[in-house]
Structures are given as C-alpha cells and as structure tokens.
C-alpha cells in the first residue's frame, strides 16, 4: 500500500530503514492492515504482510455493500462510508479503496476529511468497517431475543412447583416410603402367627 523510507538520527549518524503499510483480505468479508519495518524493502513488505494476515478480522457486509452509514476518525484522517446501489462500484481512492476492495465490498460511497496520510486513511477505514453491525442481529440482541431458553414441562408432571421446606430445600415425596413401610409391616404381621404355631 505505502512504502516509506525512515531515517533515524543517532550519535554515530543516520540509520536508514523502511516501513511498509500492507493491506490484505480474502475478498469475502475478511480484511487486515499492518505495518512492517525492516532495513530493506522486501523484508519490510514481507513482515507487513505477515502482520496484516495475523490482524485480519471479519467485516459485516450486505448484498455487496455495507449495511448502514458509518464514520470513523484515526489521527487527522476522517472517513465517511455510505451504502450504494448495485452497480455503483467503489467510489473511493488511496488507502480507502485498497481496504474496501480487499474486504470484497463492491458498491460503496466514501468521503475523506482532514489529513491525507495513507497510513491514517487505511486505519480510519478499517476502524469504520469494524464498526458495522447487522441491523436485524443488533435489534435481536438489544431486545434480548438471542439465546432465550424457554423451559418445557414434561407430560408426567402437572406443572406445579415442588414443595420446599423452611430453609428453601425441596421436600422429598414420602408417598413411596409410606407404601414400602406398610408392605413391610404387613409381611411381619403374617409371619408372626406362623412362628407362634411352631
């Protein structure tokens, strides 16, 4: 995207290096941008590409354009992105166009304000794209509709709440225990006469 020669003044003289601003994307909603610095241009480009690939993030798109208007600022660069009708194309230039095309957006209108530094323009555009949200998903999230679990009542129960004791612990059903106690007492009563007869 942009290669700059950087000169650092030190006690022994000047140290020359290069910084490369790289933008990468899969043209399907994922885009990333990063700087690479090295003593030579090929190394700076390689490092910038690696850093940009690590920094790739998903961008929300809608039918080849963006879902809504968005404005972002980075440093002195300000970027305004607007949705466009199909067939409009990418109305942008410089770093803004590079980021939008790498993200796979086909129709968009843009306007830049403030400084024209390509590095700041790229970062402002990337910031604007990451601010995009899907209106339907955002509406469901705000209303609390996503992830709502409705408990179901089984056919065996009548829907009544279980009884609880004074300390709040559930009270166990004693009907089965009572029935077992009655059966055991009945067995004892039937066996007692037999032992007496013997």
N, C-alpha and C positions, 0 to 999 in steps of 0.2 A: 504494500500500500504506500508506504513512505519510508525512505532511507535517508538518514541524516548523519553527517559527519560531526562528531563531538570532539572538542578539544579541551582537555583538562590541563590547566597550568599548575605545575608543581615546582618544587625547589630546583630540580635539575633541568627543567624545560617544559615542554608540552607533550602530553600523552594523547595521541590520536586514536579514536575508536569510532565505531559505527553503531547506530541504533536503527532497527528496522521495525516498523509498525506493520503487523501482519493480521489479515482478516481471513478466517477460514469458515466454511459452512458446508452442509450436505445438500443445500438447495431444497430441503424438505422440512424447514422449521427449526433447525439447529444451527447456531452461529456463535462464533467466539472471536475475540480480538486480544492481542497482547503484544508487548514489546520484547525484542530480542537484542541484546547488546554483546558485541564482541570486537576483537581487534581487526577483523576482516569482514567484508560484506557477506560472503557466503555463509560464514559461521553465524553472523547476526540474523540472516534470513532463516537459517535452519533452526536456531534457538527460538526465534519469534514464532515460527510455525508450530513448533512443539508446544510452546506455552499457550498458543491460541487454541490448539486442539485439546489441551487439558481444560481450558476455560470455556469450552463450548456449552451452551445452555439452550433449553427449549424455548421457542417463541410461539405465542398464540397467533394463529392466522385464521382467516375465514374466507373461503372461496377465492383464494389468490390475492387477497388484500388483508388489511388489518381490521379488526372488529370495531374500533372506535378511534376518535381523535386522541392524540397524546402529545404532551410537551415535556421536554427534559432539558436540563442545563448541566454542563460539565465545564468547569473553569469559566472562560469567557465565551464559550460556544453554546448556542441555544438552538435547539432543533424542534420543529413542529411537523408532525406527521399526520396526514389526513387520509381516510379511506377514499378509494377511487373506483369508478365503474369499470367493468371488464373491458379490456381493450385500450385503456388509458396508458398503460406502461408505467415505468418508474420515472417519475419527474423529480429527479434529484441529481446532484453532482458531487464529485470529490469523494470524500470518505463516507458520506451518507449513502450514495449509490452502491458503493462496494459492500457495505454491511447489509443493505436491503436485498441486493441480488444474491449474496451468499446465503441469506436466510430463505430464499425461494419465494419471496413476495414479488408478484408480477405487476400489480397495479397499486400505485400509491402516489400521493402528492406530498411534497415536502417544502419546507422553507427554513432557511438557516438565518440566524441573527448573531450579532456580536462578532467575535473573532473568527477568522478563517483558518485557524491552525488545524491541519488534517487530523492530528492525533486527538485533539479535543473534540473535533467533529465526530470521529469514529466512536469515541467513548460516550458522547452525548446521544448518538443514535442508538448504540447498544443499550444504554440505560433506558431510553424511551421504549424500545422494543420489549424489554423485560418488564415494563410497567403495564403491558397489555393484559387484559383479562377477558375471559369469555363471559358475556352478559348473562346468559342462562345459568352457567355454573356459579357465577358470583351471586346471582339472585337466590339460587337454592341454598347456597352457603349462609347467606345473611338471614334467610327465613328459618334456618335450622332443619331443612328437609333432607340434607345429605347425612346418611348414616343413622337415621332414626330407626330404632328397633321397637316393634310392637309385639308385646308378649301374647302368646296364644294360650287359651285354656283348653286342656285336654278333655276328651269326652268322658273320662271316668270321674272327673271332679265336677261339682256343680257351680264352681266359680267363687265359692265362699272363702274368705280368708281363714287361715289356720288360727286356732286359739293360742294365746300367749299367756304366760304367767306374769306375775307382778314385776319380775326383773326383766321381762321382754323376751325370754327364751320360749321357743314353741313347746306346747304341751303335747306329749305323746298320746296316741289313741290307746285307751285302756280296754276297748271292747274285745280285742283279740286275746289280751291277757286274762280278762274275766272269763271268757269262754273256756280257755285252757284250764283255769283253776276249777271251774265247775266240772269238767270232764274228769280231772284227776280225783276230785272228791267223790264222784260217782263210782269210780273204779275202787276206791278204798272201801266204800260202803258195801259193795257187792262181794269183796273179798273177805270182809270181816266175819260174816256168818259161817263161811266155809272153814275158817280156822277154828271157830268155836266148836263146830260139829266134830272136828277131828280131835 
